[in-house]
């Protein structure tokens, strides 16, 4: 059976200390399980901060022109 996916698209403008605090707080929730894969899609500059976590992190796409 496939795992369910819980995904969050990061829409926050945070400074680095706030990102560190967010990751620490979110990690304390113990939301990982055998049946659900938790994914977070932060801005590209924060991807490195998720390498040491058990969360799946992916990049958001960007476009160079105004909409």
Order of alpha helices (4+ residues) and beta strands (2+ residues): beta-alpha-beta-beta
